[in-house]
Amino acid sequence: MSPVVSDEVDDLIRSLKSGTPLVRERAAFDLGRIGDDRAVYALTYVASRDKKEDVRSASTEALAKIQ
């Protein structure tokens, strides 16, 4: 994995903690697109605990693409 993609994954994982639901949803989508298994723990947490259904759903879909 290139350093650029690695940095992007780290940034996206941090974005899952954003106060803006759309940012969290998009981060989950992008993490699923990239498919890096370093995101599994964070996505699992968000999929089970986020207050917004759209964010939980995006996280669940991302996990399905990674696993």
RADADA-V183402 format. One record per residue. RES is the residue in one letter. PSI is psi as a letter, one per 30 degrees, with the letter a starting at -180 (999 if undefined). Layout:
# RADADA-V183402
<<RES/PSI> <RES/PSI>>
This chain:
# RADADA-V183402
<<M/k> <S/l> <P/e> <V/e> <V/e> <S/e> <D/e> <E/e> <V/e> <D/e> <D/e> <L/e> <I/e> <R/e> <S/f> <L/f> <K/g> <S/l> <G/f> <T/j> <P/e> <L/e> <V/e> <R/e> <E/e> <R/e> <A/e> <A/e> <F/e> <D/e> <L/e> <G/e> <R/e> <I/e> <G/g> <D/k> <D/f> <R/f> <A/f> <V/e> <Y/e> <A/e> <L/e> <T/e> <Y/e> <V/e> <A/f> <S/f> <R/f> <D/k> <K/f> <K/k> <E/e> <D/e> <V/e> <R/e> <S/e> <A/e> <S/e> <T/e> <E/e> <A/e> <L/e> <A/e> <K/e> <I/e> <Q/999>>
